[in-house]
Amino acid sequence: MQVMGADVLKQEFPFARHLAAAKMAHYLDGTTEIQNVVISRALQKVYTVLGC
């Protein structure tokens, strides 16, 4: 898919467009996981300070 460049976005290659969308969704999922880690670490610090 990457060899074809921008041609994969044309209507003749719908499967390639789906692969590109799946790749983008994978990147977004990684971002969500990182946000969850950051939030959980912040909550751990708060509860550690409070002694809960």
C-alpha positions in Angstrom: 0.0 0.0 0.0 2.7 2.5 0.9 4.5 1.8 -2.4 1.5 3.2 -4.3 1.5 6.5 -2.5 -1.4 8.8 -3.0 -2.9 6.5 -5.7 -4.4 4.4 -3.0 -6.9 7.2 -2.1 -8.6 6.9 -5.5 -11.9 5.2 -5.9 -10.4 2.3 -7.9 -8.7 1.0 -4.7 -11.3 0.9 -1.9 -9.5 -1.8 0.0 -6.4 0.3 0.2 -8.5 3.2 1.6 -9.8 0.8 4.3 -6.3 -0.2 5.2 -5.3 3.4 5.5 -8.3 4.1 7.8 -7.4 1.1 9.9 -3.8 2.3 10.3 -5.1 5.8 11.4 -7.4 4.1 13.9 -4.5 2.2 15.3 -2.6 5.4 15.9 -5.6 7.0 17.6 -6.0 3.9 19.8 -2.4 4.3 21.0 -3.1 7.9 21.9 -6.1 6.9 24.0 -4.0 4.3 25.8 -1.3 6.9 26.6 -3.9 9.2 28.0 -5.3 6.4 30.2 -1.8 5.8 31.6 -1.2 9.5 32.3 -4.6 9.9 34.1 -4.1 6.7 36.1 -0.6 7.9 37.3 -2.0 11.2 38.3 -4.8 9.6 40.3 -2.3 7.3 42.0 -0.3 10.3 43.1 -3.5 12.0 44.5 -4.6 8.9 46.4 -1.0 8.3 47.7 -0.9 11.9 49.1 -4.4 11.5 50.7 -3.5 8.2 52.2 -6.6 6.4 50.8 
